Amino acid sequence: MNETEAQPLLNIGFGSLVIAQRVVALLNPMAAPMRRLREDARDRGQLVDATHGRKTRCIVLMDSGHVILSSVQPETIRQRFAQEQRPQAAF
């Protein structure tokens, strides 16, 4: 894919978008290892808080090592990802 082609974006809530192909995992933030992952990313300067002041319900891990906090349930983001992967009808 060259730079001029549009890359599909994934809505992770409240107007925040990420490049769908760069998402590695959608994680539950309540597990202890995920709390450590969040703290490590904060220390490295790779933590992005996209919760807009709401409770963190999903951690989005990117291939760049960035950790993005979202207030949308992982299942909802997964459904949006699946919809993005379906071929779109040409009109």
MOPAC internal coordinates of N, CA, C and O (Angstrom, degrees):
PM7 1SCF
backbone

  N    0.0000 0     0.00 0     0.00 0    0    0    0
  C    1.4542 1     0.00 0     0.00 0    1    0    0
  C    1.5295 1   107.47 1     0.00 0    2    1    0
  O    1.2310 1   120.50 1   -50.87 1    3    2    1
  N    1.3235 1   116.65 1   129.13 1    3    2    1
  C    1.4620 1   118.02 1   177.93 1    5    3    2
  C    1.5237 1   110.10 1   -88.41 1    6    5    3
  O    1.2310 1   121.11 1    -7.04 1    7    6    5
  N    1.3200 1   115.49 1   172.96 1    7    6    5
  C    1.4627 1   120.08 1  -173.12 1    9    7    6
  C    1.5167 1   113.94 1   -68.32 1   10    9    7
  O    1.2310 1   119.88 1   159.42 1   11   10    9
  N    1.3322 1   117.84 1   -20.58 1   11   10    9
  C    1.4603 1   119.92 1  -177.28 1   13   11   10
  C    1.5210 1   112.74 1   -82.63 1   14   13   11
  O    1.2310 1   119.97 1   164.52 1   15   14   13
  N    1.3313 1   117.66 1   -15.48 1   15   14   13
  C    1.4584 1   120.30 1   178.92 1   17   15   14
  C    1.5253 1   110.06 1   -76.76 1   18   17   15
  O    1.2310 1   121.23 1   -38.83 1   19   18   17
  N    1.3212 1   115.25 1   141.17 1   19   18   17
  C    1.4669 1   120.04 1   178.55 1   21   19   18
  C    1.5241 1   109.45 1   -74.43 1   22   21   19
  O    1.2310 1   120.79 1   -46.07 1   23   22   21
  N    1.3204 1   116.09 1   133.93 1   23   22   21
  C    1.4517 1   120.90 1   176.96 1   25   23   22
  C    1.5263 1   107.97 1   -98.73 1   26   25   23
  O    1.2310 1   120.57 1   -42.01 1   27   26   25
  N    1.3494 1   116.52 1   137.99 1   27   26   25
  C    1.4652 1   118.78 1  -178.13 1   29   27   26
  C    1.5227 1   111.30 1   -64.61 1   30   29   27
  O    1.2310 1   121.29 1   -44.55 1   31   30   29
  N    1.3160 1   115.14 1   135.45 1   31   30   29
  C    1.4565 1   121.83 1  -179.78 1   33   31   30
  C    1.5200 1   109.56 1  -103.21 1   34   33   31
  O    1.2310 1   121.18 1   -30.29 1   35   34   33
  N    1.3225 1   115.35 1   149.71 1   35   34   33
  C    1.4564 1   122.40 1   179.94 1   37   35   34
  C    1.5254 1   108.47 1  -116.46 1   38   37   35
  O    1.2310 1   120.48 1   -55.80 1   39   38   37
  N    1.3183 1   116.70 1   124.20 1   39   38   37
  C    1.4614 1   122.42 1   179.32 1   41   39   38
  C    1.5241 1   108.47 1   -78.42 1   42   41   39
  O    1.2310 1   120.68 1   -61.57 1   43   42   41
  N    1.3380 1   116.31 1   118.43 1   43   42   41
  C    1.4637 1   120.20 1   178.87 1   45   43   42
  C    1.5271 1   111.06 1  -105.46 1   46   45   43
  O    1.2310 1   120.89 1  -168.38 1   47   46   45
  N    1.3290 1   115.90 1    11.62 1   47   46   45
  C    1.4581 1   120.37 1   173.45 1   49   47   46
  C    1.5047 1   114.91 1   116.33 1   50   49   47
  O    1.2310 1   121.18 1   -41.14 1   51   50   49
  N    1.3279 1   115.36 1   138.86 1   51   50   49
  C    1.4567 1   124.82 1   173.34 1   53   51   50
  C    1.5253 1   112.66 1    54.54 1   54   53   51
  O    1.2310 1   120.88 1  -138.91 1   55   54   53
  N    1.3319 1   115.93 1    41.09 1   55   54   53
  C    1.4591 1   121.05 1   175.86 1   57   55   54
  C    1.5111 1   114.60 1    83.52 1   58   57   55
  O    1.2310 1   119.44 1  -177.62 1   59   58   57
  N    1.3069 1   118.68 1     2.38 1   59   58   57
  C    1.4598 1   121.52 1   178.12 1   61   59   58
  C    1.5235 1   109.46 1   -88.47 1   62   61   59
  O    1.2310 1   120.68 1   -48.18 1   63   62   61
  N    1.3216 1   116.30 1   131.82 1   63   62   61
  C    1.4584 1   122.21 1  -176.67 1   65   63   62
  C    1.5215 1   110.23 1  -127.59 1   66   65   63
  O    1.2310 1   120.87 1   -32.92 1   67   66   65
  N    1.3208 1   115.95 1   147.08 1   67   66   65
  C    1.4628 1   122.20 1   173.34 1   69   67   66
  C    1.5263 1   107.67 1  -130.86 1   70   69   67
  O    1.2310 1   120.51 1   -20.57 1   71   70   69
  N    1.3154 1   116.63 1   159.43 1   71   70   69
  C    1.4624 1   120.36 1   175.96 1   73   71   70
  C    1.5230 1   107.62 1   -73.86 1   74   73   71
  O    1.2310 1   120.84 1   -59.50 1   75   74   73
  N    1.3251 1   115.99 1   120.50 1   75   74   73
  C    1.4625 1   121.88 1  -172.72 1   77   75   74
  C    1.5255 1   112.37 1   -58.94 1   78   77   75
  O    1.2310 1   119.81 1   140.88 1   79   78   77
  N    1.3098 1   117.98 1   -39.12 1   79   78   77
  C    1.4619 1   121.25 1  -176.98 1   81   79   78
  C    1.5274 1   113.47 1   -69.09 1   82   81   79
  O    1.2310 1   119.76 1   164.93 1   83   82   81
  N    1.3204 1   118.06 1   -15.07 1   83   82   81
  C    1.4616 1   121.12 1  -177.54 1   85   83   82
  C    1.5299 1   112.82 1   -96.01 1   86   85   83
  O    1.2310 1   120.17 1   177.28 1   87   86   85
  N    1.3360 1   117.29 1    -2.72 1   87   86   85
  C    1.4642 1   121.48 1   178.56 1   89   87   86
  C    1.5269 1   108.66 1   -76.48 1   90   89   87
  O    1.2310 1   120.94 1   -52.49 1   91   90   89
  N    1.3340 1   115.80 1   127.51 1   91   90   89
  C    1.4629 1   121.45 1   178.63 1   93   91   90
  C    1.5221 1   110.32 1   -97.03 1   94   93   91
  O    1.2310 1   120.21 1   137.01 1   95   94   93
  N    1.3400 1   117.20 1   -42.99 1   95   94   93
  C    1.4612 1   119.96 1  -175.83 1   97   95   94
  C    1.5236 1   111.02 1  -155.79 1   98   97   95
  O    1.2310 1   121.68 1   -27.31 1   99   98   97
  N    1.3286 1   114.39 1   152.69 1   99   98   97
  C    1.4675 1   123.26 1   170.58 1  101   99   98
  C    1.5230 1   105.70 1  -112.96 1  102  101   99
  O    1.2310 1   120.20 1   -60.47 1  103  102  101
  N    1.3227 1   117.22 1   119.53 1  103  102  101
  C    1.4611 1   121.42 1  -169.88 1  105  103  102
  C    1.5208 1   112.37 1  -121.03 1  106  105  103
  O    1.2310 1   121.11 1   -28.53 1  107  106  105
  N    1.3404 1   115.47 1   151.47 1  107  106  105
  C    1.4554 1   122.85 1   175.42 1  109  107  106
  C    1.5339 1   108.34 1   -78.35 1  110  109  107
  O    1.2310 1   119.20 1   -55.90 1  111  110  109
  N    1.3284 1   119.14 1   124.10 1  111  110  109
  C    1.4675 1   121.10 1  -175.30 1  113  111  110
  C    1.5280 1   114.85 1   -76.80 1  114  113  111
  O    1.2310 1   119.27 1   171.81 1  115  114  113
  N    1.3239 1   118.99 1    -8.19 1  115  114  113
  C    1.4528 1   120.92 1  -173.83 1  117  115  114
  C    1.5315 1   114.17 1   -83.13 1  118  117  115
  O    1.2310 1   119.44 1   161.79 1  119  118  117
  N    1.3042 1   118.66 1   -18.21 1  119  118  117
  C    1.4659 1   120.85 1  -178.96 1  121  119  118
  C    1.5258 1   109.87 1   -72.99 1  122  121  119
  O    1.2310 1   120.39 1   -34.67 1  123  122  121
  N    1.3127 1   116.86 1   145.33 1  123  122  121
  C    1.4665 1   121.79 1  -178.53 1  125  123  122
  C    1.5284 1   113.01 1   -57.18 1  126  125  123
  O    1.2310 1   118.82 1   137.71 1  127  126  125
  N    1.3412 1   119.85 1   -42.29 1  127  126  125
  C    1.4631 1   118.69 1   178.39 1  129  127  126
  C    1.5366 1   112.70 1   -61.85 1  130  129  127
  O    1.2310 1   120.32 1   149.34 1  131  130  129
  N    1.3256 1   116.99 1   -30.66 1  131  130  129
  C    1.4646 1   119.77 1   179.29 1  133  131  130
  C    1.5191 1   110.72 1   -72.33 1  134  133  131
  O    1.2310 1   120.34 1   147.42 1  135  134  133
  N    1.3254 1   116.96 1   -32.58 1  135  134  133
  C    1.4700 1   119.68 1   175.56 1  137  135  134
  C    1.5146 1   110.27 1   -65.93 1  138  137  135
  O    1.2310 1   120.27 1   141.46 1  139  138  137
  N    1.3357 1   117.08 1   -38.54 1  139  138  137
  C    1.4630 1   120.56 1   176.69 1  141  139  138
  C    1.5222 1   110.60 1   -67.22 1  142  141  139
  O    1.2310 1   120.40 1   139.57 1  143  142  141
  N    1.3299 1   116.84 1   -40.43 1  143  142  141
  C    1.4611 1   121.41 1   177.34 1  145  143  142
  C    1.5282 1   110.31 1   -58.35 1  146  145  143
  O    1.2310 1   120.80 1   136.48 1  147  146  145
  N    1.3252 1   116.07 1   -43.52 1  147  146  145
  C    1.4701 1   121.44 1   178.88 1  149  147  146
  C    1.5279 1   111.13 1   -62.34 1  150  149  147
  O    1.2310 1   120.48 1   134.13 1  151  150  149
  N    1.3230 1   116.68 1   -45.87 1  151  150  149
  C    1.4663 1   120.38 1  -179.65 1  153  151  150
  C    1.5293 1   111.62 1   -65.55 1  154  153  151
  O    1.2310 1   120.22 1   139.63 1  155  154  153
  N    1.3274 1   117.19 1   -40.37 1  155  154  153
  C    1.4675 1   120.95 1   178.34 1  157  155  154
  C    1.5260 1   110.65 1   -62.99 1  158  157  155
  O    1.2310 1   120.38 1   137.87 1  159  158  157
  N    1.3263 1   116.88 1   -42.13 1  159  158  157
  C    1.4669 1   120.92 1   178.86 1  161  159  158
  C    1.5298 1   110.34 1   -64.96 1  162  161  159
  O    1.2310 1   120.30 1   141.60 1  163  162  161
  N    1.3171 1   117.03 1   -38.40 1  163  162  161
  C    1.4683 1   120.64 1   177.90 1  165  163  162
  C    1.5259 1   110.04 1   -62.81 1  166  165  163
  O    1.2310 1   120.43 1   136.57 1  167  166  165
  N    1.3272 1   116.78 1   -43.43 1  167  166  165
  C    1.4652 1   120.73 1   179.32 1  169  167  166
  C    1.5293 1   111.96 1   -63.55 1  170  169  167
  O    1.2310 1   120.19 1   145.04 1  171  170  169
  N    1.3428 1   117.24 1   -34.96 1  171  170  169
  C    1.4710 1   122.35 1   179.85 1  173  171  170
  C    1.5228 1   112.48 1   -81.50 1  174  173  171
  O    1.2310 1   120.04 1   169.10 1  175  174  173
  N    1.3300 1   117.53 1   -10.90 1  175  174  173
  C    1.4547 1   121.25 1  -176.75 1  177  175  174
  C    1.5177 1   112.76 1    79.03 1  178  177  175
  O    1.2310 1   120.37 1  -154.67 1  179  178  177
  N    1.3397 1   116.90 1    25.33 1  179  178  177
  C    1.4565 1   121.48 1  -178.65 1  181  179  178
  C    1.5249 1   112.57 1  -116.83 1  182  181  179
  O    1.2310 1   120.19 1  -157.18 1  183  182  181
  N    1.3125 1   117.24 1    22.82 1  183  182  181
  C    1.4634 1   121.37 1   178.16 1  185  183  182
  C    1.5237 1   108.73 1   -99.60 1  186  185  183
  O    1.2310 1   120.56 1   -50.24 1  187  186  185
  N    1.3332 1   116.54 1   129.76 1  187  186  185
  C    1.4601 1   122.36 1   177.33 1  189  187  186
  C    1.5206 1   107.32 1  -120.26 1  190  189  187
  O    1.2310 1   120.70 1   -58.96 1  191  190  189
  N    1.3271 1   116.26 1   121.04 1  191  190  189
  C    1.4645 1   120.91 1   179.17 1  193  191  190
  C    1.5206 1   108.90 1   -96.56 1  194  193  191
  O    1.2310 1   120.67 1   -74.33 1  195  194  193
  N    1.3346 1   116.33 1   105.67 1  195  194  193
  C    1.4637 1   121.93 1   179.72 1  197  195  194
  C    1.5310 1   110.58 1  -108.47 1  198  197  195
  O    1.2310 1   120.39 1  -154.49 1  199  198  197
  N    1.3379 1   116.87 1    25.51 1  199  198  197
  C    1.4664 1   120.45 1  -178.35 1  201  199  198
  C    1.5178 1   112.86 1   -83.29 1  202  201  199
  O    1.2310 1   119.72 1   162.25 1  203  202  201
  N    1.3213 1   118.13 1   -17.75 1  203  202  201
  C    1.4611 1   122.74 1  -177.83 1  205  203  202
  C    1.5237 1   111.06 1    56.00 1  206  205  203
  O    1.2310 1   120.64 1  -138.87 1  207  206  205
  N    1.3258 1   116.38 1    41.13 1  207  206  205
  C    1.4584 1   122.18 1   175.78 1  209  207  206
  C    1.5145 1   115.42 1    83.78 1  210  209  207
  O    1.2310 1   120.16 1  -176.80 1  211  210  209
  N    1.3084 1   117.31 1     3.20 1  211  210  209
  C    1.4635 1   120.55 1   179.77 1  213  211  210
  C    1.5279 1   110.49 1   -96.02 1  214  213  211
  O    1.2310 1   120.81 1    -5.12 1  215  214  213
  N    1.3182 1   116.05 1   174.88 1  215  214  213
  C    1.4594 1   121.68 1   179.73 1  217  215  214
  C    1.5314 1   109.81 1   -68.08 1  218  217  215
  O    1.2310 1   120.67 1   -41.09 1  219  218  217
  N    1.3391 1   116.32 1   138.91 1  219  218  217
  C    1.4647 1   121.02 1   176.88 1  221  219  218
  C    1.5193 1   108.92 1   -74.97 1  222  221  219
  O    1.2310 1   120.75 1   -56.98 1  223  222  221
  N    1.3302 1   116.18 1   123.02 1  223  222  221
  C    1.4648 1   121.27 1   179.87 1  225  223  222
  C    1.5231 1   112.41 1  -115.91 1  226  225  223
  O    1.2310 1   120.65 1   167.26 1  227  226  225
  N    1.3444 1   116.36 1   -12.74 1  227  226  225
  C    1.4608 1   119.96 1  -178.72 1  229  227  226
  C    1.5233 1   109.43 1  -151.76 1  230  229  227
  O    1.2310 1   121.16 1   -39.15 1  231  230  229
  N    1.3219 1   115.39 1   140.85 1  231  230  229
  C    1.4565 1   121.73 1   171.66 1  233  231  230
  C    1.5219 1   106.72 1  -109.53 1  234  233  231
  O    1.2310 1   121.00 1   -55.31 1  235  234  233
  N    1.3247 1   115.69 1   124.69 1  235  234  233
  C    1.4624 1   121.85 1   178.95 1  237  235  234
  C    1.5261 1   107.01 1  -102.61 1  238  237  235
  O    1.2310 1   120.91 1   -62.16 1  239  238  237
  N    1.3243 1   115.87 1   117.84 1  239  238  237
  C    1.4604 1   121.42 1   179.15 1  241  239  238
  C    1.5205 1   108.24 1   -97.26 1  242  241  239
  O    1.2310 1   120.72 1   -52.78 1  243  242  241
  N    1.3424 1   116.23 1   127.22 1  243  242  241
  C    1.4576 1   121.72 1  -177.59 1  245  243  242
  C    1.5313 1   110.18 1  -103.70 1  246  245  243
  O    1.2310 1   120.57 1   -20.73 1  247  246  245
  N    1.3416 1   116.52 1   159.27 1  247  246  245
  C    1.4587 1   120.74 1  -178.95 1  249  247  246
  C    1.5306 1   112.42 1   -67.95 1  250  249  247
  O    1.2310 1   119.87 1   164.62 1  251  250  249
  N    1.3048 1   117.86 1   -15.38 1  251  250  249
  C    1.4621 1   122.53 1   178.48 1  253  251  250
  C    1.5268 1   112.09 1   -83.74 1  254  253  251
  O    1.2310 1   120.67 1   173.75 1  255  254  253
  N    1.3516 1   116.32 1    -6.25 1  255  254  253
  C    1.4549 1   120.64 1  -176.41 1  257  255  254
  C    1.5195 1   112.83 1    95.02 1  258  257  255
  O    1.2310 1   120.12 1   173.45 1  259  258  257
  N    1.3265 1   117.37 1    -6.55 1  259  258  257
  C    1.4583 1   120.36 1   177.60 1  261  259  258
  C    1.5239 1   109.70 1   -69.47 1  262  261  259
  O    1.2310 1   121.34 1   -34.47 1  263  262  261
  N    1.3157 1   115.05 1   145.53 1  263  262  261
  C    1.4585 1   123.18 1   177.87 1  265  263  262
  C    1.5239 1   106.40 1  -118.46 1  266  265  263
  O    1.2310 1   120.79 1   -59.05 1  267  266  265
  N    1.3303 1   116.10 1   120.95 1  267  266  265
  C    1.4584 1   121.23 1  -176.28 1  269  267  266
  C    1.5138 1   108.72 1  -114.00 1  270  269  267
  O    1.2310 1   120.94 1   -51.51 1  271  270  269
  N    1.3308 1   115.82 1   128.49 1  271  270  269
  C    1.4591 1   121.85 1   178.46 1  273  271  270
  C    1.5185 1   109.09 1   -93.85 1  274  273  271
  O    1.2310 1   120.86 1   -48.76 1  275  274  273
  N    1.3290 1   115.96 1   131.24 1  275  274  273
  C    1.4622 1   121.57 1  -179.90 1  277  275  274
  C    1.5207 1   109.42 1  -127.78 1  278  277  275
  O    1.2310 1   120.82 1   -30.68 1  279  278  277
  N    1.3197 1   116.03 1   149.32 1  279  278  277
  C    1.4645 1   120.24 1   177.89 1  281  279  278
  C    1.5259 1   111.62 1   -96.93 1  282  281  279
  O    1.2310 1   120.30 1  -169.74 1  283  282  281
  N    1.3215 1   117.04 1    10.26 1  283  282  281
  C    1.4600 1   122.18 1   178.27 1  285  283  282
  C    1.5282 1   108.28 1   -98.89 1  286  285  283
  O    1.2310 1   120.52 1   -37.21 1  287  286  285
  N    1.3237 1   116.61 1   142.79 1  287  286  285
  C    1.4664 1   121.70 1  -179.80 1  289  287  286
  C    1.5327 1   110.48 1   -60.68 1  290  289  287
  O    1.2310 1   119.79 1   -36.58 1  291  290  289
  N    1.3458 1   118.00 1   143.42 1  291  290  289
  C    1.4694 1   120.84 1   178.35 1  293  291  290
  C    1.5290 1   113.00 1   -56.62 1  294  293  291
  O    1.2310 1   120.33 1   144.17 1  295  294  293
  N    1.3342 1   116.98 1   -35.83 1  295  294  293
  C    1.4595 1   120.44 1  -179.76 1  297  295  294
  C    1.5285 1   111.39 1   -63.59 1  298  297  295
  O    1.2310 1   120.78 1   141.31 1  299  298  297
  N    1.3192 1   116.12 1   -38.69 1  299  298  297
  C    1.4630 1   120.94 1   178.81 1  301  299  298
  C    1.5307 1   110.58 1   -65.94 1  302  301  299
  O    1.2310 1   120.70 1   136.14 1  303  302  301
  N    1.3176 1   116.27 1   -43.86 1  303  302  301
  C    1.4677 1   119.85 1   178.70 1  305  303  302
  C    1.5265 1   109.76 1   -65.36 1  306  305  303
  O    1.2310 1   120.20 1   140.81 1  307  306  305
  N    1.3306 1   117.23 1   -39.19 1  307  306  305
  C    1.4621 1   120.81 1   178.47 1  309  307  306
  C    1.5269 1   110.72 1   -61.16 1  310  309  307
  O    1.2310 1   120.41 1   137.92 1  311  310  309
  N    1.3330 1   116.81 1   -42.08 1  311  310  309
  C    1.4612 1   120.66 1   178.27 1  313  311  310
  C    1.5320 1   110.86 1   -63.43 1  314  313  311
  O    1.2310 1   120.51 1   138.87 1  315  314  313
  N    1.3210 1   116.63 1   -41.13 1  315  314  313
  C    1.4633 1   120.30 1   177.88 1  317  315  314
  C    1.5292 1   110.27 1   -64.12 1  318  317  315
  O    1.2310 1   120.58 1   140.94 1  319  318  317
  N    1.3356 1   116.50 1   -39.06 1  319  318  317
  C    1.4612 1   121.09 1   178.13 1  321  319  318
  C    1.5243 1   110.23 1   -63.40 1  322  321  319
  O    1.2310 1   120.33 1   136.92 1  323  322  321
  N    1.3280 1   116.97 1   -43.08 1  323  322  321
  C    1.4630 1   121.12 1   179.58 1  325  323  322
  C    1.5229 1   110.65 1   -63.92 1  326  325  323
  O    1.2310 1   119.66 1   140.86 1  327  326  325
  N    1.3170 1   118.25 1   -39.14 1  327  326  325
  C    1.4607 1   121.54 1   177.71 1  329  327  326
  C    1.5226 1   110.69 1   -65.04 1  330  329  327
  O    1.2310 1   120.27 1   142.74 1  331  330  329
  N    1.3217 1   117.08 1   -37.26 1  331  330  329
  C    1.4621 1   121.99 1  -179.50 1  333  331  330
  C    1.5242 1   110.94 1   -67.73 1  334  333  331
  O    1.2310 1   120.03 1   149.56 1  335  334  333
  N    1.3315 1   117.55 1   -30.44 1  335  334  333
  C    1.4560 1   121.90 1  -177.79 1  337  335  334
  C    1.5143 1   112.75 1   -78.42 1  338  337  335
  O    1.2310 1   119.96 1   159.71 1  339  338  337
  N    1.3390 1   117.68 1   -20.29 1  339  338  337
  C    1.4636 1   120.48 1   178.70 1  341  339  338
  C    1.5237 1   109.85 1   -70.07 1  342  341  339
  O    1.2310 1   120.29 1   -38.96 1  343  342  341
  N    1.3133 1   117.06 1   141.04 1  343  342  341
  C    1.4695 1   119.09 1   177.29 1  345  343  342
  C    1.5255 1   110.46 1   -65.05 1  346  345  343
  O    1.2310 1   121.22 1   -43.52 1  347  346  345
  N    1.3064 1   115.28 1   136.48 1  347  346  345
  C    1.4568 1   120.82 1  -179.79 1  349  347  346
  C    1.5201 1   109.78 1   -87.50 1  350  349  347
  O    1.2310 1   120.29 1   -39.23 1  351  350  349
  N    1.3188 1   117.04 1   140.77 1  351  350  349
  C    1.4589 1   121.58 1   178.06 1  353  351  350
  C    1.5332 1   109.52 1   -72.05 1  354  353  351
  O    1.2310 1   120.84 1   -42.04 1  355  354  353
  N    1.2970 1   115.99 1   137.96 1  355  354  353
  C    1.4553 1   120.75 1   178.15 1  357  355  354
  C    1.5275 1   109.28 1   -84.05 1  358  357  355
  O    1.2310 1   120.80 1   -49.48 1  359  358  357
  N    1.3178 1   116.08 1   130.52 1  359  358  357
  C    1.4700 1   121.24 1   179.69 1  361  359  358
  C    1.5060 1   109.88 1  -111.87 1  362  361  359
  O    1.2310 1   120.10 1   180.00 1  363  362  361

